[in-house]
Amino acid sequence: MMRNTLTRCLASATLFTGASAFFPGKVPGFRMPFALTMSSMTEKVLQNPKWPPEWPYSAEDFARQDESDDELFYESPRLVYHIDDAAVGALTQYYAEEFKDGDDVLDICSSWVCHYPNQWKGGKVVGLGMNEYELSQNPVLDSYVVKDLNKEPTIPFDDNSFDKVTCVVSVDYLNKPLEVFQEIGRVLRPGGECILSMSNRCFPTKAFRIWLQTSDLEHVFIAGSFFHYAEKFDPPSGKDISPNPGRSDPLFIVKAAKKK
């Protein structure tokens, strides 16, 4: 899986203490939850959040080490998994429980795989990503769009077009997340869900700054805040679906439904 091409995010060195112990106030509103297990801690992060009244992030929070054109970075195809096999299996199983046959699904930040269950019979399945060759090799897509959401954070589909929007271990690369999440809310049908999956892997030069400075639990909070401030979603929730804690890649879900 070319593990040497991927670097674990700096934020994940300590799962339980969290970066807030070392960077106080780095994520406004975040409070370390009290629980005995990582799984229950993850669920508590978004159960009763204290959101700041206004968008709490600065432009510097979404700066990246490498601000060169993303199209150059993603120009070469990477036909690899970005999480290990156990985490892939956990994500596929999660999708199997969440997807309904006939759902119209959009996968943003998509590539040559979506990790959707083989037995699922979708409606229209669309990918939006950066590398045309990768997208062309994805067997589950009915169609795809090549687009850089960091350059133009709009999704080229009509209002209320999809039942699900997915994003696999890539939310940390979106440097205009508020605009993108507003667009996700626009293209989802009322009651439709956006499902984010997150691990502790990333290309650190392209991940935004606050992600690299924070912990897994804070990542859950940050992703949940994008739903909140987009003002188009019901309250978000977090879930730890890590298949083998401490022995394989961790995997976290943050999801929210569009307001009806």
Buried (B, 14 or more C-beta within 10 A) or exposed (E): EEEEEBEBBBBBEEBEEBBBEEBEEBBBBBBBBEBEEBBEBBBBBBEEBEBBEEEBBEEEBBEBEEEEEBEEBBEEBBEEBBBBEBBBBBBBBBBEEBBEEEBBBBBBBBBBBBBBBEEBEBEBBBBBBBBEBBBEBBEBBEEBBBBEBBEEBEBEBEEEBBBBBBBBBBBBBBBBBBBBBBBBBBBBBEEBBBBBBBBBBBBBEBBBBBBBBBBBBBBBBBBBBBBBBBEBBBBBBBBBBBBEEEEBBBBBBBBBBBEE
